[in-house]
Amino acid sequence: MLGRDDSAASPSSPGRGTGLLGSLQQLLASFTEILHTRLDILATEMEEEVVRFKQLLLYGLVALFFLGLGVVFASLYIVVIYWETHRLTVLAGFAVVYLCIGVIAARVVHRLSNNRPRLLSATMAELRKDRDRLVGGS
């Protein structure tokens, strides 16, 4: 009798178990694939940000160095020209000009830092699409 019950239950159980198990495996595979794609996007965005930051830092430092050198030599040239007559006035004028340029540059940096795109915006957009598809599909 036990043999009959097992044989009668076994053909129907594996069919249902395989169908459900197969669906779960397919769902897990799809979820893993989606997660893998999103992590690839995240990694790519992070790599792009690092490269962009390094380039920005390098070119910014080079520009600042050579602009600074040019300003120092131009200032020295003008101070030497007016050394005998108005050296203190010229030095005060340069101080005011440099302070104004510094304030303007600080404002520009502040404005640019507030207007930059959000970090990982593409990844977040893809995750929003995934959420909307899941909510809409359910």
C-alpha positions in Angstrom: 0.0 0.0 0.0 2.7 2.4 0.8 4.2 1.7 -2.6 0.9 2.6 -4.3 0.5 5.9 -2.4 4.1 6.9 -3.2 3.7 6.0 -6.9 0.4 7.8 -7.1 1.8 11.0 -5.4 5.1 11.0 -7.2 4.0 11.7 -10.8 1.9 14.7 -9.9 4.2 16.2 -7.2 7.4 16.4 -9.3 5.4 18.1 -12.1 4.0 20.8 -9.9 7.3 21.1 -7.9 9.3 21.4 -11.1 7.0 24.0 -12.5 7.0 26.1 -9.3 10.7 25.5 -8.8 11.4 26.3 -12.4 9.5 29.5 -12.1 11.3 30.5 -9.0 14.6 29.7 -10.6 13.7 31.8 -13.6 12.6 34.6 -11.4 15.8 34.4 -9.4 17.9 34.4 -12.7 16.0 37.4 -14.0 16.5 39.3 -10.7 20.2 38.4 -10.7 20.5 39.6 -14.3 18.8 42.9 -13.4 21.0 43.3 -10.4 24.1 42.6 -12.4 23.2 45.1 -15.0 22.5 47.8 -12.4 25.8 47.1 -10.7 27.6 47.4 -14.0 26.0 50.8 -14.6 27.0 51.8 -11.1 30.6 50.7 -11.6 30.8 52.5 -14.9 29.4 55.7 -13.5 31.9 55.5 -10.6 34.8 54.9 -12.9 33.7 57.9 -15.1 33.5 60.1 -12.1 36.9 59.2 -10.9 38.5 59.8 -14.3 36.6 63.1 -14.7 37.7 64.2 -11.2 41.4 63.3 -11.9 41.4 65.2 -15.1 39.7 68.2 -13.6 42.1 68.2 -10.7 45.2 67.9 -12.9 44.2 70.6 -15.4 43.0 72.8 -12.7 46.3 72.6 -10.8 48.3 73.2 -14.0 46.1 76.2 -14.9 46.4 77.7 -11.4 50.2 77.2 -11.4 50.8 78.9 -14.7 48.2 81.6 -14.2 49.7 82.4 -10.8 53.2 82.6 -12.3 52.0 85.0 -15.0 50.2 87.2 -12.5 53.3 87.3 -10.2 55.6 88.3 -13.0 53.2 90.9 -14.5 52.7 92.4 -11.0 56.4 92.6 -10.4 56.9 94.2 -13.8 54.3 96.9 -13.1 55.7 97.5 -9.5 59.2 97.9 -10.9 58.0 100.4 -13.5 56.4 102.6 -10.8 59.1 101.8 -8.1 60.3 105.4 -7.8 56.9 107.2 -7.8 53.9 105.2 -6.7 55.0 101.8 -5.5 52.7 101.6 -2.5 49.7 102.7 -4.5 50.4 100.1 -7.2 50.9 97.3 -4.6 47.6 98.3 -2.9 45.8 98.3 -6.3 47.1 94.8 -7.0 45.9 93.7 -3.6 42.4 95.0 -4.2 42.3 93.5 -7.7 43.5 90.1 -6.5 41.0 90.0 -3.6 38.1 90.9 -6.0 39.2 88.1 -8.4 39.4 85.7 -5.5 35.8 86.6 -4.3 34.5 86.2 -7.9 36.2 82.9 -8.3 34.8 81.6 -5.0 31.3 82.6 -6.1 31.7 80.8 -9.4 33.0 77.6 -7.6 30.1 77.7 -5.3 27.6 78.1 -8.1 29.2 75.3 -10.1 29.3 72.9 -7.2 25.5 73.5 -6.6 24.6 72.9 -10.2 26.4 69.7 -10.8 24.5 66.6 -11.8 23.6 64.2 -9.0 26.0 61.3 -8.5 24.7 58.0 -9.8 21.7 59.6 -11.5 21.6 57.1 -14.3 21.7 54.2 -11.8 18.8 55.7 -9.8 16.8 56.3 -13.0 17.2 52.7 -14.0 16.2 51.5 -10.6 13.1 53.7 -10.7 12.2 52.2 -14.1 12.6 48.7 -12.6 10.4 49.6 -9.6 7.7 51.1 -11.9 7.7 48.0 -14.1 7.4 45.7 -11.1 4.6 47.8 -9.6 2.8 48.1 -12.9 3.3 44.4 -13.7 1.9 43.1 -10.4 
